[in-house]
Amino acid sequence: GCPVATTVVLIGTKWKLLIMRNLLSRPWRFNELKQNSERIIQKVLTDSLRSMEAVGIITPYIPGIAAVEYALSELGESMRPILNAMEVWGRSYKGKLLVSPLALPTFLKMHRGRSLASGAFL
């Protein structure tokens, strides 16, 4: 199949991408991830972590007697350039957004059929 589709299946949800963003800097505990992603519900975080572990993107480990921490595996680390490129692109594009990223889904529903790229909203 398509390599882009494979990547989307592995890391294509908003929450998986944000989890990976956090894990780029250091291992995180479940509760840290939950607190950092204020809108995520516990079940979605649990399911995302399990899915990412199942495909080998993250690895859980227990440092000493502390709680489980999640870290990027070698496979997850191999995605660092992709996430870095997304960050660079996002910073560049963020200044060009006509609406807040949080309001974008509502904005798009209101303007179905029109293209942002066409300049119709400029």
Summary of the structure (lengths in Angstrom):
residues: 122
radius of gyration: 16.9
end to end distance: 37.8
largest distance: 57.2
contacts: 291
relative contact order: 0.11
helix: 53%
strand: 8%
